[in-house]
């Protein structure tokens, strides 16, 4: 029995004295707080600025990798910047842009979904005042017209004066009236 107790004590002492060396602190994974897409145009070929707001509780340097199910990153992307510019593809549809964020130990990811629509041309301006080919108009007349866009996009108009087949453009504007005075 003495020998058994001695063996047990030696084993306890040997296991208790084992030196595992210094322990590394446990890594805390990065956290994605939000993904946003500020669009400059939500149509085929439209440009979007995508950003990924992240934190890393233990202050590790973060690396960003971006993927998409279509479209392109025309300027590429930096692995250390949480923003990217994405150009929508030429086909309407739903596209996910994903940010994969790594602290070199742990990776997390999140996506933002963008609905890309087809852009339609504006309707042809109509109802000009004074009417087309009017004569004997006052010199202080204000020209006006109606126009709409099926997608409610902003419109820009070129105003031309003259009777030649290729009259000169006198102004480019967004208003539906022009005062030549």
Protein Blocks (a to p, Z undefined) as FASTA:
>chain_A
ZZmmmmmmmmmmmmmmpcgbjadddddddddfbdcdddfbfcehiacddddddddfkopa
cddddddfedjdfklpafkbcbdcddddfbecdddddddddehlaccddddddddddddd
ddddehiacdehiahiafkbccddddddfklpacdddddedjbfbdcdfbdcfbfcdcfZ
Z
